[in-house]
Amino acid sequence: MADLPGYMLTCLHSLRLAGLAILVSVGIVLQVLACALYNNWWPMLTVLMYVMLPMPCLFFLGSDNSIFSSGGGGWVDAAKFLTGASAVGSIAIPAILKHANVIGWGALLMEISSFFIFGFAIVFTILMNSESDYSSYGMF
């Protein structure tokens, strides 16, 4: 891709960013629809887990460490554990609500699909940030 003109690279990077925005928007819409269609707002509890998900990485990881690195000390391991616990909680909350017959199958499926769409958006963001030519534009 290095042999493409600058305007073409900028257009491709803008399309990637637009795709990421669409993914996040679809995840939010599914989250709200899981509540609004069934007139039951208990599934919004998973939003708390979505907010808590990046917090351990922001607080415990330094700028030189990555969550995907194999090394690390106690704080890096604590950040990995808390991030994993938040990710499991994002799936466990709707499953527990369904088990207690608080929400229906449709709301559960929308919540789980919203989680996977958000997860795909996070992986897509990490892949976009790992490319050296994309991060040179200063967007992330």
KESEDREN-739378 format. One record per residue (C-alpha): x, y, z; residue in three letters. Coordinates in nm, 2 decimals, decimal comma. Example, Ala and Ser with C-alpha at 12.3 -4.5 7.8 and 13.67 -1.06 7.14 Angstrom:
% KESEDREN-739378
      X      Y      Z resn
   1,23  -0,45   0,78  ALA
   1,37  -0,11   0,71  SER
//
This chain:
% KESEDREN-739378
      X      Y      Z resn
   0,00   0,00   0,00  MET
   0,30   0,23   0,02  ALA
   0,30   0,28  -0,36  ASP
  -0,05   0,44  -0,35  LEU
  -0,08   0,82  -0,37  PRO
  -0,14   1,01  -0,04  GLY
  -0,50   1,10  -0,12  TYR
  -0,58   0,74  -0,18  MET
  -0,43   0,63   0,15  LEU
  -0,62   0,90   0,33  THR
  -0,94   0,78   0,17  CYS
  -0,88   0,42   0,27  LEU
  -0,80   0,52   0,63  HIS
  -1,12   0,73   0,64  SER
  -1,32   0,43   0,52  LEU
  -1,16   0,22   0,80  ARG
  -1,26   0,48   1,05  LEU
  -1,61   0,50   0,91  ALA
  -1,64   0,12   0,93  GLY
  -1,53   0,14   1,29  LEU
  -1,80   0,41   1,36  ALA
  -2,06   0,19   1,20  ILE
  -1,97  -0,11   1,41  LEU
  -1,99   0,08   1,73  VAL
  -2,32   0,24   1,62  SER
  -2,47  -0,10   1,54  VAL
  -2,36  -0,23   1,88  GLY
  -2,52   0,06   2,06  ILE
  -2,84   0,02   1,85  VAL
  -2,86  -0,35   1,94  LEU
  -2,81  -0,27   2,31  GLN
  -3,09  -0,02   2,31  VAL
  -3,32  -0,24   2,10  LEU
  -3,27  -0,53   2,34  ALA
  -3,43  -0,31   2,60  CYS
  -3,68  -0,11   2,41  ALA
  -3,84  -0,39   2,20  LEU
  -3,92  -0,59   2,51  TYR
  -4,00  -0,29   2,73  ASN
  -3,75  -0,41   2,99  ASN
  -3,45  -0,20   3,07  TRP
  -3,26  -0,45   3,29  TRP
  -3,02  -0,55   3,00  PRO
  -2,88  -0,19   3,03  MET
  -2,67  -0,33   3,32  LEU
  -2,42  -0,45   3,07  THR
  -2,34  -0,09   2,98  VAL
  -2,17  -0,07   3,32  LEU
  -1,94  -0,36   3,22  MET
  -1,87  -0,19   2,88  TYR
  -1,77   0,12   3,06  VAL
  -1,55  -0,07   3,31  MET
  -1,39  -0,28   3,04  LEU
  -1,11  -0,04   2,94  PRO
  -1,05   0,10   3,28  MET
  -0,79  -0,15   3,41  PRO
  -0,58  -0,10   3,10  CYS
  -0,60   0,28   3,14  LEU
  -0,51   0,28   3,51  PHE
  -0,27  -0,01   3,54  PHE
  -0,08  -0,03   3,21  LEU
   0,19   0,22   3,14  GLY
   0,25   0,36   2,80  SER
   0,53   0,12   2,73  ASP
   0,33  -0,20   2,81  ASN
   0,07  -0,37   2,60  SER
  -0,20  -0,60   2,73  ILE
  -0,10  -0,86   2,47  PHE
   0,26  -0,88   2,58  SER
   0,37  -1,19   2,75  SER
   0,58  -1,03   3,02  GLY
   0,48  -0,79   3,28  GLY
   0,47  -0,74   3,65  GLY
   0,19  -0,76   3,91  GLY
   0,01  -0,45   3,78  TRP
   0,00  -0,58   3,42  VAL
  -0,13  -0,91   3,55  ASP
  -0,40  -0,73   3,76  ALA
  -0,50  -0,53   3,45  ALA
  -0,54  -0,85   3,24  LYS
  -0,74  -1,02   3,51  PHE
  -0,98  -0,72   3,57  LEU
  -1,02  -0,68   3,19  THR
  -1,11  -1,05   3,15  GLY
  -1,35  -1,03   3,45  ALA
  -1,53  -0,73   3,29  SER
  -1,55  -0,91   2,95  ALA
  -1,70  -1,22   3,12  VAL
  -1,94  -1,00   3,31  GLY
  -2,06  -0,85   2,98  SER
  -2,18  -1,19   2,88  ILE
  -2,28  -1,32   3,23  ALA
  -2,52  -1,04   3,31  ILE
  -2,76  -1,11   3,03  PRO
  -2,72  -1,48   3,08  ALA
  -2,81  -1,45   3,45  ILE
  -3,10  -1,22   3,37  LEU
  -3,23  -1,48   3,12  LYS
  -3,19  -1,76   3,37  HIS
  -3,39  -1,56   3,62  ALA
  -3,66  -1,51   3,36  ASN
  -3,62  -1,13   3,38  VAL
  -3,55  -1,10   3,00  ILE
  -3,65  -1,30   2,70  GLY
  -3,45  -1,50   2,44  TRP
  -3,47  -1,21   2,19  GLY
  -3,32  -0,96   2,44  ALA
  -3,05  -1,21   2,53  LEU
  -2,95  -1,27   2,17  LEU
  -2,94  -0,90   2,10  MET
  -2,72  -0,84   2,41  GLU
  -2,48  -1,12   2,31  ILE
  -2,46  -1,00   1,95  SER
  -2,40  -0,65   2,07  SER
  -2,11  -0,78   2,28  PHE
  -1,95  -0,96   1,99  PHE
  -1,99  -0,65   1,76  ILE
  -1,82  -0,43   2,03  PHE
  -1,55  -0,69   2,06  GLY
  -1,49  -0,70   1,69  PHE
  -1,47  -0,32   1,69  ALA
  -1,21  -0,33   1,97  ILE
  -1,00  -0,58   1,77  VAL
  -1,04  -0,37   1,46  PHE
  -0,92  -0,06   1,65  THR
  -0,62  -0,25   1,78  ILE
  -0,53  -0,36   1,43  LEU
  -0,57  -0,01   1,29  MET
  -0,35   0,13   1,57  ASN
  -0,08  -0,13   1,50  SER
  -0,02  -0,02   1,15  GLU
   0,26   0,24   1,13  SER
   0,12   0,43   0,83  ASP
  -0,21   0,48   1,00  TYR
  -0,08   0,61   1,33  SER
   0,14   0,86   1,15  SER
  -0,18   1,07   1,07  TYR
  -0,22   1,15   1,44  GLY
  -0,58   1,02   1,47  MET
  -0,50   0,77   1,75  PHE
//
